Amino acid sequence: MEHRTRSLRRGGKRAILPALVAAAAFALALLVAGCGAPQPGQWDQLTSDPSQPIYAVAQDTSNPNLVYAGGGGAVYRLLATVTQQPVPGTGLSSSTVVLALAPDPAHEGRVYAGGTGGLYISTHYGDSWQAANNGSFPSGDSIDALAVLPGSGTLLAGTTQHGIYSSANEGRSWQAANNGIPSGANINFFAQDPASHLLYTSVAGVGLFASSDDGTTWKASGTGLPHDVYALAPIISGGATTLFAGTSQGLFASTDGGASWHSHGAIGLPTGKLAALGIDRRAPSMLYAGTGNTVYVSSDAGQAWKLLAPGLDHAVTQIVAVSGQLSQPVVVAAAGDGGLLRYPPPPNTANGGIGSLILNIVIIVALVGAAVFFVVRSRRILADMDRRNRAEARAAAERRDRDALGDYMPPPPTGGRRPPPPPSQRSHAAPPKLRGYGNTGGTDEDTAGGANGHNGANGRRSGNKKSNR
């Protein structure tokens, strides 16, 4: 019986161990699977295919939560503050590389895309695209910059080799707009100052130019800037507007509407090329800067800077900041071969994030709890089996004693007296002889009585009779 109990115990332990190992392996698999998901405090990688780099991002004018991202062979749509993943539109050639995007503020759902294949137009929020090239646009040239002027609706296109072209009829016809721009200019970007309503453009290797008549004429903007200017961002703080420029030599600023510029001694911002600048429409003092490998942020109008988040190690070409339900804006960055990224990841992201982490924790806790319950339950079952085995052993011992004793069962002890021994332990010797009492196994003398006249066994008095006097 004891051997059987030990076997059952060993069997129970052998049954528990695989369950615990399986639970631990499943929990480890969950953690490993979650390693590819965005962790709290890191960038959310939305696209990562090197064959489809992302160079341009733009925020929709009618739906600020909607962001467009363009690159190799596609334009993606993304709701920045929710868990939806980027959705590509249709109609673009796979050989087209999109370098510029411009939503039309006067026509809801209309978006322009420019790149190596010329100009494309979507009238359904980027769901589908159609080519809009015609003979009036330079053949074989690519579009590096686009802008839709809010007042006139004029569409401007900055090319790689032919400077600036403008269209007053949504891209159906074009004309050169290079008055004041060097011949064969390579245009980097367009930007507008909301305070002065001046329109700015940058010519690669030449510098910054400004226009006060919607791009009809241009002139060099001030002094003090390097020749390579890649981005421009206006910051309104304390009722005054400061223009910031990202250049080949770092951050520059102008407080007089671009008439003069100076190097901005930003604390915490690395020196060197700044290819992208971004602002938050609802937080005018927030400024974002894209460096050669990451993004920095300033919350005090460009005075002090810090790293926005780890996890990004590619040159950033464009940035947009979207105000959402979180305490901070969602930043969407185009990082070329590094793909499309955003920070912070929205809550309950489908492929990870905080919601996924919480779910993993809940599952692991449930598995551990189930394993602990199984162990405790198994131990209780083994303890009950031990008690039953011991009871069966006691019952078997009592049956053996009854078999040895036959039908005799000693009465329970009473009054402190020792119970008589069992028959197997009784002595069969003759009882002791008592004088004056009869005994079936005694002598004649004992039967008849002694000389002293004691009663015999028959109750009659015996002995010598006294003589009559």
CORSULLIN-V203047 format. One record per backbone hydrogen bond with DSSP energy under -1.0 kcal/mol. CO is the residue of the C=O (numbers start at 1). NH is the residue of the N-H. E is the energy in kcal/mol with one decimal. If there is no record, write none. Layout:
BEGIN
co	nh	e
CO	NH	E
CO	NH	E
END
This chain:
BEGIN
co	nh	e
1	5	-2.2
2	6	-2.6
3	7	-2.1
4	8	-2.4
5	9	-2.5
6	10	-2.6
7	11	-2.6
8	12	-2.7
9	13	-2.5
10	14	-2.4
11	15	-1.6
12	16	-2.1
13	17	-2.5
16	20	-2.3
17	21	-2.5
18	22	-2.7
19	23	-2.4
20	24	-2.5
21	25	-2.5
22	26	-2.3
23	27	-2.3
24	28	-2.4
25	29	-2.3
26	30	-2.0
27	31	-2.1
28	32	-2.6
29	33	-2.6
30	34	-1.8
32	35	-1.1
38	353	-1.5
39	42	-1.9
44	342	-1.6
49	52	-2.1
53	72	-2.2
54	336	-2.6
56	70	-2.6
58	68	-3.1
63	66	-2.4
65	80	-2.5
66	60	-2.8
67	78	-2.2
68	58	-2.1
69	76	-3.6
70	55	-2.2
70	56	-2.0
71	98	-3.0
74	71	-1.9
75	89	-2.4
76	69	-2.2
77	87	-2.4
78	67	-3.0
79	82	-1.2
87	77	-2.3
90	129	-2.1
93	96	-1.5
96	73	-3.4
97	116	-1.8
100	114	-2.5
102	112	-2.0
107	110	-2.0
109	125	-2.2
110	104	-2.6
111	122	-2.5
112	102	-2.3
113	120	-2.9
114	99	-2.6
114	100	-2.0
115	118	-1.5
115	143	-1.8
118	115	-1.7
119	132	-2.7
120	113	-2.5
121	130	-2.0
122	111	-2.7
124	127	-1.6
127	90	-1.8
130	121	-2.6
134	137	-1.7
138	141	-1.0
142	160	-1.4
145	158	-2.9
147	156	-3.0
149	153	-2.0
154	149	-2.5
155	167	-2.3
156	147	-1.7
157	165	-2.4
158	144	-2.7
158	145	-1.5
159	187	-2.3
163	159	-3.1
164	177	-2.8
165	157	-2.9
166	175	-1.9
167	155	-2.8
169	172	-1.1
175	166	-2.9
178	181	-2.0
179	218	-2.1
182	185	-1.1
185	163	-2.1
186	204	-3.0
189	202	-1.2
191	200	-3.7
193	197	-2.3
198	193	-2.4
199	211	-2.6
200	191	-2.0
201	209	-3.1
202	188	-2.8
203	206	-2.3
203	207	-2.0
207	203	-2.7
208	221	-2.5
209	201	-2.3
210	219	-1.8
211	199	-2.9
213	216	-1.1
219	210	-2.9
223	261	-2.2
228	248	-1.6
231	246	-2.2
233	244	-2.7
235	242	-3.0
237	240	-1.4
240	237	-2.7
242	235	-2.7
243	254	-2.2
244	233	-2.4
245	252	-2.3
246	230	-3.0
246	231	-1.3
247	250	-1.2
247	274	-2.2
250	247	-2.2
251	264	-2.5
252	245	-2.6
253	262	-2.0
254	243	-2.8
262	253	-2.6
264	266	-2.2
267	305	-3.2
276	290	-3.0
278	288	-2.7
283	286	-2.1
285	301	-2.2
287	298	-2.5
288	278	-2.2
289	296	-2.6
290	275	-1.3
290	276	-1.1
291	316	-1.9
294	291	-2.6
295	308	-2.3
296	289	-2.4
297	306	-1.7
298	287	-2.4
303	267	-2.4
306	297	-2.6
310	43	-1.4
318	334	-2.5
320	332	-2.8
322	330	-3.3
330	322	-2.9
331	343	-2.1
332	320	-2.1
333	341	-2.1
334	317	-2.7
335	338	-2.6
336	54	-2.1
336	339	-1.9
339	335	-2.4
340	46	-2.5
340	47	-1.5
341	333	-2.7
342	44	-3.3
343	331	-3.7
349	352	-1.6
353	357	-1.9
354	358	-2.7
355	359	-2.4
356	360	-2.6
357	361	-2.4
358	362	-2.6
359	363	-2.5
360	364	-2.6
361	365	-2.7
362	366	-2.4
363	367	-2.4
364	368	-2.8
365	369	-2.8
366	370	-2.5
367	371	-2.5
368	372	-2.7
369	373	-2.7
370	374	-2.5
371	375	-2.4
372	376	-2.8
373	377	-2.9
374	378	-2.5
375	379	-2.4
376	380	-2.2
377	381	-2.4
378	382	-2.5
379	383	-2.4
380	384	-2.6
381	385	-2.3
382	386	-2.3
383	387	-2.3
384	388	-2.6
385	389	-2.5
386	390	-2.6
387	391	-2.4
388	392	-2.6
389	393	-2.3
390	394	-2.4
391	395	-2.5
392	396	-2.4
393	397	-2.2
394	398	-2.3
395	399	-2.1
396	400	-2.0
397	401	-2.1
398	402	-2.3
399	403	-2.2
400	404	-1.9
401	405	-2.1
402	406	-1.3
405	408	-1.2
414	417	-2.1
422	425	-2.0
423	426	-1.3
434	437	-1.3
439	442	-2.5
443	447	-1.8
444	448	-3.0
445	449	-1.5
447	457	-1.0
450	453	-1.5
460	456	-1.7
END
